[in-house]
Amino acid sequence: MAAKSLTKSEIATQLAERVGISKKQATQFFMAQADLAYRHAKNVFTIPGIGKIKLVDRPARRMKMQFGPDAGKEIMIPKKKKVRFLVAKAAKDAILGARR
């Protein structure tokens, strides 16, 4: 049976106890960090020990339709911007265990 994920309130409570601040201050920190990440994602925003958020450009590409009435047709998918999250090596090692 899988454990359910923590809620925002539960995370704030646990971090507030661990760091010695109020739950409200922990919640304000999360909101400020999220706002900062949103504004700086076009460059690269690093969350130390967790990973990086960055905005990337996907070029236009061709795709062959596999299903439906247009099966076999080739269509163009236009270029677009995507938000990517890259998990830090430290986080991978902590979660999965260090690789030998």
Secondary structure, 3 states (H helix, E strand, C coil): CCCCCCCHHHHHHHHHHHHCCCHHHHHHHHHHHHHHHHHHCCCCEEECCCEEEEEEEECCEEEECCCCCCCCCEEEECCEEEEEEEECHHHHHHHHCCCC
